């Protein structure tokens, strides 16, 4: 009886662990890869804008502006640096608003 119980518990444990031993589902992986490539291709059709001052490509629309703390004993930056960051962000927004010919 004891051996039957041990073998039954072992069989249940093995059957519960079987999905963890299975390999990757290549069909799902390939489908996700194809979807990602299609999304990148759809995004790639947009024109690339270049900043006239730096010559760097501009991401349109840019990420939201996040300014670090500029006051108090643990300040990460100064108010002047934050003004420069804000001006640069506004210039990026303005560059994105100009239509590309």
C-alpha positions as MATLAB code, in Angstrom:
seq = 'XXXXXXXXXXXXXXXXXXXXXXXXXXXXXXXXXXXXXXXXXXXXXXXXXXXXXXXXXXXXXXXXXXXXXXXXXXXXXXXXXXXXXXXXXXXXXXXXXXXXX';
ca = [
       0.000    0.000    0.000;
       2.853    2.345    0.856;
       4.575    1.752   -2.510;
       1.294    2.328   -4.341;
       0.826    5.658   -2.553;
       4.404    6.736   -3.300;
       4.101    5.784   -6.971;
       0.731    7.569   -7.228;
       2.173   10.746   -5.684;
       5.191   10.501   -7.999;
       2.942   10.123  -11.047;
       0.838   13.123  -10.010;
       3.960   15.201   -9.414;
       5.405   14.240  -12.792;
       2.138   15.003  -14.579;
       1.937   18.406  -12.859;
       5.561   19.215  -13.763;
       5.252   18.047  -17.388;
       4.284   21.470  -18.861;
       7.349   23.026  -17.223;
       9.559   20.534  -19.051;
       8.028   21.324  -22.433;
      10.019   23.383  -24.921;
       9.153   26.825  -26.269;
       6.136   27.273  -28.525;
       7.857   28.298  -31.757;
       4.614   29.107  -33.561;
       3.692   31.727  -30.960;
       7.243   33.114  -30.951;
       7.322   33.461  -34.747;
       3.851   35.040  -34.771;
       4.938   37.632  -32.182;
       8.133   38.331  -34.139;
       6.157   38.866  -37.353;
       3.714   41.192  -35.557;
       6.612   43.193  -34.101;
       8.275   43.512  -37.515;
       4.989   44.652  -39.053;
       4.583   47.283  -36.320;
       8.139   48.533  -36.848;
       7.583   48.674  -40.606;
       4.372   50.658  -40.103;
       6.184   53.053  -37.768;
       9.136   53.311  -40.129;
       6.997   54.887  -42.841;
       6.977   58.190  -40.947;
       9.610   60.715  -41.956;
      12.648   61.324  -39.794;
      13.070   64.892  -38.638;
      16.491   66.339  -37.905;
      17.141   69.112  -35.399;
      18.714   72.071  -37.204;
      20.913   73.072  -34.259;
      22.333   69.687  -33.242;
      21.833   67.616  -36.396;
      20.358   64.832  -34.276;
      17.168   63.013  -35.279;
      14.093   64.295  -33.422;
      11.543   61.871  -32.017;
       8.043   63.095  -32.867;
       6.193   63.504  -30.609;
       8.860   63.637  -27.889;
       8.457   61.938  -24.540;
       6.689   64.027  -21.884;
       8.866   66.589  -20.151;
      10.069   65.483  -16.709;
      12.158   67.988  -14.800;
      14.331   66.878  -11.864;
      14.028   68.539   -8.474;
      15.678   71.967   -8.545;
      15.222   73.176   -4.969;
      15.871   71.985   -1.443;
      18.786   70.170    0.194;
      18.625   67.191   -2.197;
      18.258   69.123   -5.435;
      19.425   67.218   -8.492;
      19.766   70.249  -10.750;
      19.448   74.036  -10.805;
      16.536   76.191  -11.979;
      18.701   77.431  -14.862;
      19.328   73.889  -16.102;
      15.610   73.178  -15.903;
      14.899   76.293  -17.992;
      17.348   75.042  -20.633;
      15.683   71.611  -20.617;
      12.250   73.198  -20.939;
      13.399   75.408  -23.829;
      14.920   72.385  -25.591;
      11.673   70.443  -25.123;
       9.604   73.321  -26.513;
      11.974   73.517  -29.509;
      11.416   69.797  -30.137;
       7.656   70.299  -29.992;
       7.952   73.211  -32.411;
      10.138   71.140  -34.772;
       7.560   68.358  -34.730;
       4.754   70.803  -35.540;
       6.444   72.041  -38.734;
       5.318   69.866  -41.668;
       8.025   68.080  -43.643;
       8.135   68.903  -47.364;
];
